Each structure stands twice: as structure tokens, then as C-alpha cells.
Amino acid sequence: MRSQQSYKDSETGKLYLVPTPIGNLNDMTFRAIQTLKDVDLIAAEDTRQSKKLTNHFEIETRLTSYHEHNKEGSGLKLLDRLREGQNIALISDAGMPAISDPGYELVSACVEENIPVIPLPGANAAITALIASGLPTQHFYYYGFLPRQKKERKNELNQLKSIPSPVLFYEAPHRLKEMLKAILEVLGNREIIIARELTKKYEEFIRGSAEEVLEWCEKNEIRGEFCVIVDGGTDEPIQEEQWWENLSLQAHVEHYVNEGMKSKEAIKQVSTERELPKRDVYQAYHVES
């Protein structure tokens, strides 16, 4: 067990996870701005995009690239700097770093080496969309981006089918129609909310059944990154009937004995299948029979 006291002096540097606005720059917090000014280095998903942010808030801290395609090599360099005592802020293009964005591996490596990881609160597109969706918010399941391949996407949706709470996805505009078709096919005509351009001038929510939202996509130009929230499933999971349910314990054991098992092996098999102690099965077969 290890304890992290985030604001005590440390022999190493500290990794700050700093959320950035998902659209409206006014959503940047005072603390986030000050943190980006105070650290020694900012690791950014796209330095060109992040430069717009740092210029706007007159943040002069140097930027370095840390993204999906260079995270292994870049991550090692960042760890070296942290070990030397430098403080680093990790940001993504928009929203919370490490949520459907690079960051998990770096955070994990820091935790492993007892380098303090300090998260700042801030914007997240999926939660922002959820609270305005009109669907229940007490419980929800965050998924992120579905696989791009049709078969893999269908398999993942099948896994999500029985979740009773709203499920939160992200999707790119050029894949939205295919995603909605897959949802309609696998999950049925559930209520769906899609949100785009959150916090920006052209923010828009489309609410309706899967069929209605898909029809909207067919008739309108699809622009912007999308949050897709799908209402949870209402069907109770179907319990498969076991072939042995109508057999007594004795008959269940005798079935395997007749197939050639020794009684000891048959008792073990029956106890596993019925999730019963072996002594109970033994008692029913040897003593009560």
C-alpha cells in the first residue's frame, strides 16, 4: 500500500493532469491557467492546437508533443524529467486528459514510481452532454469510441446490451451514421441523444428514438465531434436453463458415472455445476440414496 500526499514536498517532480475547454475558452479555470504557467513543461496532444490556448492566456511555458503515436518514446523522456524534479502538466486538445485521449500509460508509470499525480477538475464532453440529455444521471456507463470495424463494433454493442443505465459514447462525424445503424440493429429503437459543438455558438442536441436520430443524420449535414448517449436496456437478462435442473443430486451424479466417470470425479463435477459443497453432493449420493 502507498499513500500520495499531493502537496507535500517531493524528491521528484509532479505530474499535473490539466483539463482544457471543450469549446468555449471561458471555461478554462483560474487554477488551470496558473498551473500551466507554473510548471516546467506542458505535454500536449497537439502542440499546434494547444499553442492557441497558451497564446490566448499568455502562458509562456514550453510545449512538447505527447500523443497516441509517440507516447512510448515521449513518455520515457517525460519520466526522466519528472525524476529530475521537473513539474509537468499533461493536457489534451479538449477536455480531460486520459479520457479517450493519451495519458493513462504516463499516469500508470508515475504511480508505479511514486511520482505524485495531481488531477485538476474541469470540462468533460460526455458528462456535459449527459446532464442535459434528459436521461437518468444517477448511474451511467462511459464507453468512449466504439471500434471502427463493423464486426468488432457489433460485438461490443452486444456486450453493452444488458446495461440498464445510459451508455456514453464519442463518435467522429464521418462514422456517426454507421454507428447509429449498428445501435439500431443491435440495441433496438432506444432513445438516443446526440450532442455536438458543446459550449460553442452552434451547440445542438438531437433527442429522439434511434430511428428518428438516424433519419435526422440522413437529412442534415453532419459536422463537429459528437457525444452519443443511448438509454439503458430494460430487458431482464435471460437465464439459460441448465440441462440438469430437473434431476436430483443422485441422478445428476449417476449421469456422469454412467458416462464412465468414477464416483469421486462425478461428485466433483456436480458440485462445480451446481455450485454446491462437495460434501453435500457426497451425502446425497452415498448416504441418502
Backbone hydrogen bonds, N-H to C=O, Kabsch-Sander energy under -0.5 kcal/mol:
donor,donor_aa,acceptor,acceptor_aa,energy
5,Q,3,S,-0.6
6,S,4,Q,-0.8
8,K,5,Q,-1.9
13,G,82,L,-3.4
15,L,116,P,-2.8
16,Y,14,K,-0.6
16,Y,88,I,-3.2
17,L,118,I,-2.5
18,V,16,Y,-0.8
18,V,90,L,-2.2
20,T,95,G,-1.8
25,L,23,G,-0.7
27,D,24,N,-2.1
28,M,25,L,-1.7
33,I,29,T,-2.1
34,Q,30,F,-2.5
35,T,31,R,-2.6
36,L,32,A,-2.2
37,K,33,I,-1.5
38,D,34,Q,-1.9
39,V,35,T,-2.1
40,D,87,N,-2.0
41,L,87,N,-1.2
42,I,62,R,-2.4
43,A,41,L,-0.5
43,A,89,A,-3.3
44,A,42,I,-0.7
44,A,64,T,-3.0
45,E,91,I,-0.8
50,S,46,D,-2.7
51,K,47,T,-1.7
52,K,48,R,-0.8
52,K,49,Q,-0.7
53,L,49,Q,-0.9
54,T,50,S,-2.6
55,N,51,K,-2.5
56,H,52,K,-1.8
57,F,53,L,-1.8
58,E,55,N,-1.1
59,I,54,T,-3.3
60,E,58,E,-0.6
64,T,42,I,-2.6
66,Y,44,A,-2.7
70,N,67,H,-1.1
71,K,67,H,-1.1
74,S,70,N,-3.0
75,G,71,K,-1.8
76,L,72,E,-1.5
77,K,73,G,-1.5
78,L,74,S,-2.3
79,L,75,G,-2.3
80,D,76,L,-1.9
81,R,77,K,-1.8
82,L,78,L,-2.3
83,R,79,L,-2.6
84,E,80,D,-1.5
85,G,82,L,-1.2
86,Q,81,R,-2.4
88,I,14,K,-2.4
89,A,41,L,-2.5
90,L,16,Y,-3.3
91,I,43,A,-2.7
91,I,89,A,-0.5
95,G,20,T,-2.0
98,A,102,P,-1.2
99,I,96,M,-1.4
100,S,98,A,-0.8
107,V,103,G,-2.6
108,S,104,Y,-2.8
109,A,105,E,-2.2
110,C,106,L,-2.2
111,V,107,V,-2.6
112,E,108,S,-2.1
113,E,109,A,-1.4
114,N,111,V,-1.3
115,I,110,C,-2.8
118,I,15,L,-3.2
118,I,116,P,-0.5
120,L,17,L,-2.5
128,T,124,N,-2.1
129,A,125,A,-2.4
130,L,126,A,-2.3
131,I,127,I,-2.2
132,A,128,T,-0.6
132,A,129,A,-0.7
133,S,130,L,-1.6
134,G,130,L,-0.6
141,Y,166,P,-2.8
143,Y,141,Y,-0.5
143,Y,168,L,-2.8
144,G,168,L,-1.7
146,L,170,Y,-0.6
153,R,149,Q,-2.7
154,K,150,K,-2.2
155,N,151,K,-2.2
156,E,152,E,-2.3
157,L,153,R,-2.2
158,N,154,K,-2.0
159,Q,155,N,-1.5
160,L,156,E,-1.3
161,K,157,L,-0.7
161,K,158,N,-0.6
163,I,160,L,-1.5
167,V,230,V,-2.7
168,L,141,Y,-2.9
169,F,228,V,-2.8
170,Y,144,G,-1.7
171,E,226,F,-2.1
175,R,172,A,-1.5
176,L,172,A,-0.6
176,L,173,P,-0.9
179,M,175,R,-2.0
180,L,176,L,-2.6
181,K,177,K,-2.3
182,A,178,E,-2.0
183,I,179,M,-2.4
184,L,180,L,-2.4
185,E,181,K,-2.2
186,V,182,A,-2.7
187,L,183,I,-2.5
188,G,183,I,-0.9
188,G,184,L,-0.6
190,R,188,G,-2.0
192,I,208,G,-3.6
193,I,229,I,-2.4
194,I,206,I,-2.4
195,A,227,C,-2.6
196,R,204,E,-2.3
197,E,225,E,-0.7
200,K,197,E,-2.1
203,E,200,K,-1.6
204,E,196,R,-2.1
206,I,194,I,-2.8
207,R,205,F,-0.5
208,G,192,I,-2.1
210,A,190,R,-1.5
213,V,209,S,-2.8
214,L,210,A,-2.2
215,E,211,E,-2.1
216,W,212,E,-2.1
217,C,213,V,-2.0
218,E,214,L,-1.7
219,K,215,E,-1.2
220,N,216,W,-1.3
223,R,221,E,-0.8
226,F,171,E,-2.4
227,C,195,A,-2.4
228,V,169,F,-2.2
229,I,193,I,-3.1
230,V,167,V,-2.4
230,V,228,V,-0.5
231,D,191,E,-2.6
233,G,163,I,-3.1
240,E,238,I,-0.6
245,E,242,Q,-1.6
247,L,244,W,-2.0
252,H,248,S,-2.4
253,V,249,L,-2.3
254,E,250,Q,-2.6
255,H,251,A,-1.8
256,Y,252,H,-1.1
257,V,253,V,-2.1
258,N,254,E,-2.8
259,E,255,H,-0.8
260,G,257,V,-1.6
261,M,256,Y,-2.3
266,A,262,K,-2.6
267,I,263,S,-2.6
268,K,264,K,-1.9
269,Q,265,E,-2.3
270,V,266,A,-2.4
271,S,267,I,-2.4
272,T,268,K,-1.8
273,E,269,Q,-2.3
274,R,270,V,-2.5
275,E,271,S,-0.6
276,L,271,S,-2.1
280,D,277,P,-0.8
281,V,277,P,-1.4
282,Y,278,K,-2.9
283,Q,279,R,-2.5
284,A,280,D,-2.0
285,Y,281,V,-2.1
286,H,282,Y,-3.1
287,V,282,Y,-0.7
287,V,283,Q,-1.4
288,E,283,Q,-2.5
